[in-house]
């Protein structure tokens, strides 16, 4: 194939004794591991990781940079077909958020050229005798904290791994402090993996209009990044914090099934389980321990069942200037949603570091339940609106004199509630039962399922 190289991106990659390096048009971006995690890997394992990181960190860039494709100096990745499916299923929601037709995104990705010049595909796997350890994709968000709590309850030794995304400029400072304090209080092993290729998601830094593209295969990508930790720890499990709402789909004007976080769905979590079993010859499994729970129930399990861990909660992306000094910016829709859940359940947002009252008109545009124009991502999709309505209504019952909540109640879908505590409102009872009760979920390892459900039923019934 004859290529006009000006129409293509160039990606090369390699590794050394400290980690790997991706070179996009000759600019280097590194991922560095602890020495005792990276060094023991054999060369084929390192090449496999390099091939996948090079591909999955850049395979969407031709769409945002208006190129025909990518010329890779690496080999075709063994799991390319998995990455293709995960990316394609993410395109309808990305297009909708970016204001483009989904057909346009799908057609352009389908027509993108990927040229691999590095030789034959590395086909590699390695089994081991697993120990009762779990690699937890850890952010200190409510899902990862509940996952940590459940692992401790089940006698599974947790190893916390956080991938540091450079686009979230203030996040690392706050998270390092939380990791240090968690280690001091609970003695858990933790690692923060500096991930310079994450800069490719930052349109401002890379010179393209900010886009929702590129997150479709993120958890598969993280799973490959976690492989050295899995092998070193001989981990039996890898747990992601994919809650029940990650399975929700929305209507799309072009008729596509649309999940705004497809790679966090139970369907894709099971696909990643297949990947882990392929790479480790069945030694490791992938799942989500919080999958049975909706977001508000995750919040209740954490704050009511494990208050000693709840104080470490951090879920803000930390992109706005106030986040330089606070782990919650109090200026984004994710902060608004989290604050509503905590306050609706009767817990204190100040205990986890909220420093500003978000129930006021200044922040009204951040709440999807109020049709907020300042929402983004999942909040903009409308998928979480009903759950947020429930939280705001519960908060209004607890704070009847709050002016912001009194105004919200005028348009609440729970308007007209009668009876003690809303007992006369069938819709409220139905929604409360659904959102606060563990739901069927297929992506929990079978041998853990009964114990996990029993734990959640106990905590939620007692609180």
HURA-V137885 format. One record per pair of residues at least 4 apart in sequence whose ideal C-beta (glycine too) atoms are under 6 Angstrom apart, sorted by the first residue. I is the first residue (numbers start at 1). J is the second residue. If there is no record, write none. Layout:
i=I j=J
i=I j=J
This chain:
i=3 j=8
i=7 j=68
i=8 j=67
i=8 j=68
i=8 j=69
i=8 j=71
i=9 j=61
i=9 j=67
i=9 j=70
i=10 j=25
i=10 j=71
i=11 j=24
i=11 j=54
i=11 j=58
i=11 j=70
i=11 j=72
i=12 j=23
i=12 j=73
i=13 j=22
i=13 j=50
i=13 j=54
i=13 j=74
i=14 j=21
i=15 j=20
i=15 j=46
i=15 j=50
i=18 j=32
i=19 j=31
i=19 j=32
i=19 j=33
i=19 j=38
i=20 j=31
i=20 j=50
i=21 j=28
i=21 j=30
i=22 j=29
i=22 j=54
i=22 j=197
i=23 j=28
i=29 j=196
i=29 j=197
i=30 j=196
i=31 j=195
i=32 j=194
i=33 j=37
i=33 j=38
i=33 j=228
i=35 j=39
i=37 j=228
i=37 j=229
i=37 j=232
i=38 j=228
i=41 j=45
i=41 j=46
i=41 j=228
i=44 j=122
i=44 j=124
i=45 j=124
i=47 j=122
i=48 j=122
i=48 j=124
i=49 j=224
i=51 j=74
i=51 j=75
i=51 j=77
i=52 j=56
i=52 j=77
i=52 j=224
i=53 j=57
i=54 j=74
i=55 j=59
i=55 j=77
i=56 j=83
i=56 j=217
i=56 j=221
i=57 j=197
i=57 j=200
i=58 j=70
i=60 j=213
i=60 j=214
i=61 j=65
i=62 j=67
i=62 j=69
i=62 j=112
i=63 j=108
i=63 j=213
i=64 j=208
i=64 j=211
i=64 j=213
i=65 j=208
i=68 j=113
i=69 j=112
i=69 j=113
i=69 j=114
i=70 j=114
i=71 j=115
i=72 j=116
i=73 j=117
i=73 j=118
i=74 j=118
i=75 j=116
i=75 j=118
i=75 j=119
i=75 j=121
i=75 j=122
i=76 j=80
i=76 j=116
i=76 j=121
i=78 j=121
i=78 j=123
i=82 j=220
i=83 j=217
i=86 j=216
i=86 j=217
i=86 j=220
i=86 j=263
i=87 j=216
i=87 j=217
i=89 j=262
i=90 j=94
i=90 j=216
i=90 j=262
i=91 j=95
i=91 j=105
i=91 j=106
i=92 j=102
i=92 j=252
i=92 j=256
i=92 j=258
i=93 j=258
i=93 j=260
i=94 j=212
i=94 j=213
i=95 j=100
i=95 j=102
i=95 j=105
i=97 j=212
i=98 j=211
i=98 j=212
i=100 j=104
i=102 j=254
i=102 j=256
i=103 j=107
i=125 j=279
i=125 j=281
i=127 j=280
i=127 j=281
i=127 j=283
i=128 j=234
i=128 j=283
i=130 j=234
i=130 j=236
i=130 j=283
i=131 j=234
i=132 j=156
i=132 j=236
i=133 j=157
i=133 j=233
i=133 j=235
i=134 j=151
i=134 j=156
i=134 j=158
i=134 j=235
i=134 j=237
i=134 j=239
i=135 j=159
i=135 j=161
i=135 j=226
i=135 j=229
i=135 j=230
i=135 j=235
i=135 j=238
i=136 j=147
i=136 j=158
i=136 j=160
i=136 j=239
i=137 j=222
i=137 j=240
i=138 j=144
i=138 j=160
i=138 j=162
i=139 j=144
i=140 j=178
i=140 j=312
i=140 j=314
i=141 j=315
i=142 j=298
i=142 j=299
i=142 j=302
i=142 j=313
i=143 j=241
i=143 j=243
i=143 j=290
i=143 j=298
i=144 j=241
i=145 j=302
i=145 j=309
i=146 j=290
i=146 j=298
i=146 j=301
i=146 j=302
i=147 j=239
i=147 j=241
i=147 j=289
i=148 j=158
i=149 j=306
i=149 j=309
i=150 j=289
i=151 j=156
i=151 j=158
i=153 j=455
i=158 j=188
i=159 j=189
i=159 j=233
i=160 j=188
i=160 j=190
i=161 j=191
i=161 j=226
i=161 j=229
i=162 j=192
i=163 j=193
i=163 j=195
i=163 j=222
i=164 j=172
i=164 j=192
i=164 j=194
i=164 j=195
i=165 j=198
i=166 j=198
i=166 j=199
i=167 j=201
i=167 j=202
i=168 j=317
i=168 j=318
i=168 j=319
i=170 j=318
i=170 j=323
i=170 j=324
i=171 j=175
i=171 j=318
i=174 j=327
i=178 j=312
i=179 j=190
i=182 j=186
i=182 j=188
i=182 j=312
i=183 j=188
i=183 j=190
i=199 j=205
i=201 j=214
i=203 j=208
i=203 j=209
i=203 j=210
i=203 j=211
i=217 j=221
i=218 j=263
i=219 j=240
i=219 j=263
i=223 j=272
i=226 j=230
i=226 j=238
i=229 j=233
i=230 j=235
i=230 j=284
i=235 j=284
i=237 j=285
i=238 j=286
i=239 j=289
i=240 j=288
i=241 j=290
i=242 j=246
i=242 j=264
i=242 j=269
i=242 j=288
i=242 j=291
i=243 j=290
i=243 j=293
i=243 j=295
i=243 j=298
i=244 j=293
i=244 j=294
i=244 j=439
i=245 j=294
i=245 j=295
i=246 j=261
i=246 j=264
i=246 j=265
i=247 j=265
i=247 j=266
i=248 j=383
i=249 j=257
i=249 j=258
i=249 j=259
i=250 j=258
i=250 j=381
i=250 j=383
i=252 j=256
i=252 j=258
i=259 j=265
i=260 j=378
i=260 j=381
i=263 j=268
i=266 j=291
i=266 j=442
i=266 j=443
i=269 j=288
i=269 j=443
i=270 j=443
i=272 j=286
i=273 j=285
i=273 j=286
i=276 j=280
i=276 j=284
i=276 j=286
i=277 j=282
i=280 j=284
i=285 j=445
i=287 j=443
i=287 j=444
i=287 j=445
i=288 j=443
i=289 j=452
i=290 j=298
i=291 j=441
i=291 j=443
i=292 j=438
i=292 j=439
i=292 j=441
i=293 j=297
i=293 j=298
i=294 j=435
i=296 j=341
i=296 j=387
i=296 j=391
i=296 j=435
i=297 j=436
i=299 j=341
i=300 j=304
i=300 j=345
i=300 j=463
i=301 j=305
i=301 j=459
i=302 j=306
i=302 j=310
i=303 j=310
i=303 j=347
i=304 j=463
i=305 j=459
i=311 j=351
i=313 j=352
i=314 j=327
i=315 j=334
i=315 j=338
i=316 j=328
i=316 j=329
i=316 j=334
i=316 j=335
i=318 j=323
i=320 j=329
i=320 j=331
i=322 j=326
i=322 j=329
i=322 j=331
i=323 j=329
i=326 j=355
i=327 j=353
i=328 j=335
i=328 j=353
i=328 j=354
i=329 j=335
i=330 j=335
i=330 j=356
i=333 j=366
i=333 j=375
i=333 j=376
i=333 j=379
i=335 j=339
i=336 j=358
i=336 j=366
i=336 j=367
i=337 j=388
i=339 j=343
i=339 j=349
i=339 j=354
i=339 j=358
i=340 j=344
i=340 j=388
i=340 j=391
i=340 j=392
i=341 j=391
i=342 j=347
i=342 j=349
i=343 j=349
i=343 j=395
i=344 j=391
i=344 j=394
i=344 j=395
i=346 j=398
i=349 j=354
i=350 j=354
i=358 j=363
i=359 j=404
i=360 j=404
i=364 j=370
i=365 j=372
i=365 j=373
i=365 j=374
i=366 j=372
i=366 j=374
i=367 j=372
i=368 j=372
i=368 j=375
i=368 j=379
i=368 j=385
i=368 j=388
i=369 j=385
i=369 j=388
i=369 j=389
i=369 j=392
i=375 j=379
i=375 j=380
i=376 j=380
i=384 j=388
i=387 j=435
i=389 j=413
i=390 j=431
i=390 j=435
i=392 j=408
i=393 j=412
i=393 j=414
i=395 j=399
i=395 j=405
i=396 j=405
i=396 j=409
i=399 j=405
i=408 j=412
i=414 j=425
i=414 j=428
i=417 j=422
i=417 j=425
i=418 j=424
i=419 j=423
i=419 j=424
i=422 j=428
i=428 j=432
i=431 j=435
i=432 j=436
i=433 j=437
i=438 j=453
i=438 j=456
i=444 j=448
i=444 j=449
i=444 j=452
i=448 j=452
i=456 j=460
i=457 j=461
